[in-house]
Amino acid sequence: MKYLMLLHQRHLLGQMAIYDQSHQLVFILAGSIHQPSHTIFLYDSNRQEVGRLFLSAKKQGKLIDHFVIKVMGDQPTTLKKAKLNLGHAFYLSKLHYWVWDNGCGCYTFKKMLAVQAQVDQHMLPEGMVAEFTIKHPEDVPYVLLVAALLSEWNYNELKLPEFKRGNLQVD
């Protein structure tokens, strides 16, 4: 199953649309994770909530390393940052998936050595997009929510300084 998430719309509309292979709107991601009390929501095309991702109340230490994913009709699962020196790695407990970041906005979801899902970010004429390839339909909400979290961390809109009558103003 393939999906496409339009990352460039987040700043314009406050949400990210997710389309299937036939370019039909399937899901909408809304919210952010910029504050500990914030939540990322996943809605279907009828605006019914499918799942959510939020920071766990049980923070361990000063670093944020523990998130909770709640998919409707299922038990909550955790997403923990792995304490490895191999770059950015996360563990998704319910699915027993390791999520690896290759450093350029691409993520691989693995169970043992088998790739279960892949997220690749690249630029199209319309702007930055994330392309999903997911093997199992039941994994879709989990992969989309994890990718939304990782995209929030790795994708920032470039803001250029504004020039006003000989005055350089940087936000």
Salt bridges, closest charged atoms under 4 A:
GLU49 OE2 - ARG52 NE 2.67
ASP65 OD2 - LYS83 NZ 3.33
ASP74 OD2 - LYS94 NZ 3.37
GLU131 OE1 - HIS122 NE2 3.56
GLU152 OE2 - ARG10 NH1 3.06
GLU152 OE1 - HIS34 NE2 3.35
GLU157 OE1 - HIS11 ND1 3.84
GLU162 OE1 - LYS164 NZ 3.91
